Amino acid sequence: MSHRSPSERLAELGVVLPAVPTPAGAYVPAVRVGDLVYTAGQLPFVNGELTETGLVGADVSAERAAELARTAAINAVAAVADLTGGVDAIGQVVKAVVFVASAPDFVDQPAVANGASEVLGAIFGDAGRHARSAVGVAVLPKNSPVEVELVVQVHSTPTIHPL
């Protein structure tokens, strides 16, 4: 059985990682500490625009919100790849946090979060298996229905010793 890299899996999925937008505040898209990279919360921007806004369970269906969580997770992977020199630097997705702007009676945040979790599995295979929190919140920036944060472990940069 051949081992497919994350970049090969992205190509098979027809996914091109987007450019990482300039942060809208006093933060950076991702920070590396040792072999862990923590992303800022990523919204489901497509070409710099939110395609949906509002509360899940009122303005946005759970199914559509899961698609948006998928997009936000891809944007988070892009932030890591931009910092580390490429998606193939990612060795393990450690944790995903999916925030869901929820109508007061909406209680299916895990189904929305599955959109993020499933695409991470598709991109990274077993290395995409992760711990996760699915959190219902009152509102998110720019009235986004979802926001995704990742913690990933990256491969150590090999040390080159002079001869």
C-alpha positions in Angstrom: 0.0 0.0 0.0 1.4 3.4 -1.0 1.6 6.2 1.5 -0.1 9.3 0.2 1.2 12.7 1.5 -1.3 15.4 2.6 -0.5 17.4 -0.6 -1.4 14.3 -2.7 -4.6 13.9 -0.8 -5.5 17.5 -1.3 -5.0 17.2 -5.0 -7.2 14.0 -5.1 -9.9 16.0 -3.2 -9.6 18.9 -5.7 -8.7 21.2 -2.8 -6.3 24.1 -3.3 -5.2 25.7 -0.1 -6.2 29.4 -0.2 -3.9 32.3 0.5 -3.9 33.3 4.2 -5.7 36.6 4.7 -4.1 39.4 6.6 -5.4 39.3 10.2 -8.2 41.8 11.0 -6.7 42.5 14.4 -3.6 42.4 16.6 -2.8 38.7 16.1 -1.1 36.3 13.7 -2.8 33.5 11.8 -0.6 30.8 13.4 2.1 30.4 16.0 4.6 27.6 16.3 5.9 26.6 19.8 8.3 23.7 19.5 6.7 21.1 17.3 3.1 22.4 17.8 1.3 25.0 15.7 -1.7 26.8 17.1 -4.0 28.6 14.7 -6.1 31.6 15.3 -9.8 31.0 14.8 -10.5 30.7 11.0 -13.7 31.7 9.4 -15.2 30.1 6.3 -13.9 32.7 3.9 -13.9 31.9 0.2 -12.0 34.4 -1.9 -12.1 36.8 1.0 -15.9 36.7 1.5 -18.2 34.9 3.9 -20.7 33.0 1.7 -23.2 32.6 4.6 -23.9 34.6 7.8 -26.2 34.1 10.7 -27.1 31.6 13.4 -27.1 27.8 12.8 -30.6 26.4 13.4 -32.3 29.7 12.4 -30.5 31.3 9.4 -28.2 28.5 8.3 -29.0 24.7 8.3 -26.8 22.3 10.2 -25.9 20.6 6.9 -24.7 23.9 5.4 -22.9 24.8 8.6 -21.0 21.5 8.3 -19.9 22.6 4.8 -18.8 25.9 6.2 -16.9 24.2 9.0 -15.1 22.2 6.3 -14.1 25.4 4.6 -12.9 27.0 7.8 -10.8 23.9 8.6 -9.2 24.1 5.2 -8.4 27.7 5.9 -6.8 26.7 9.2 -4.7 24.1 7.5 -3.6 26.8 5.0 -2.5 29.0 8.0 -0.3 26.2 9.3 1.0 25.4 5.8 1.9 29.0 5.3 3.9 29.1 8.5 5.6 25.8 8.1 6.5 25.8 4.4 3.7 23.4 3.3 1.0 21.0 4.3 3.4 18.0 4.2 5.1 19.5 7.3 2.0 18.5 9.3 2.5 15.2 11.1 -0.6 15.0 13.3 -3.8 17.0 13.9 -3.9 17.2 17.7 -7.0 19.2 18.5 -9.8 21.0 16.6 -12.1 23.5 18.3 -15.3 24.3 16.3 -17.4 27.3 17.4 -20.9 27.3 16.1 -23.0 30.5 16.3 -26.2 28.8 17.5 -29.9 29.7 17.7 -31.0 29.3 21.3 -32.7 25.9 20.6 -29.9 24.5 18.4 -28.1 21.5 20.1 -26.4 19.7 17.2 -23.0 21.4 17.3 -21.2 18.0 16.9 -22.9 17.4 13.5 -21.6 20.8 12.4 -18.1 20.1 13.7 -18.0 16.8 11.7 -17.6 18.9 8.6 -14.2 20.0 9.9 -13.2 16.6 11.3 -14.1 14.7 8.2 -12.0 17.0 5.9 -9.1 16.7 8.3 -9.3 12.9 8.1 -9.6 13.1 4.3 -6.4 15.2 4.1 -4.3 13.5 6.7 -5.6 10.0 7.0 -4.9 8.5 10.4 -2.8 11.6 11.3 -6.0 13.6 10.9 -7.7 11.8 13.9 -7.9 14.4 16.7 -9.4 15.5 19.9 -12.3 18.0 19.4 -14.6 20.4 21.1 -17.8 21.6 19.4 -18.9 24.8 21.2 -22.2 26.6 20.8 -21.8 30.4 21.0 -24.2 33.4 20.7 -22.3 35.2 17.9 -19.0 35.0 16.0 -17.0 37.7 14.2 -18.6 39.1 11.1 -21.7 37.1 11.9 -20.0 34.0 10.7 -21.9 30.7 11.4 -18.7 28.9 12.3 -15.1 29.3 13.4 -12.4 26.7 13.5 -9.1 26.5 15.5 -6.5 23.8 15.1 -3.5 22.6 17.1 -1.2 20.4 15.0 2.1 18.7 15.5 4.6 19.4 12.7 7.7 17.4 11.7 10.9 18.8 13.1 13.0 20.7 10.7 16.0 18.5 10.0 19.3 19.8 11.2 21.9 19.9 8.5 25.4 19.4 9.9 28.4 20.7 7.9 30.9 18.1 6.7 
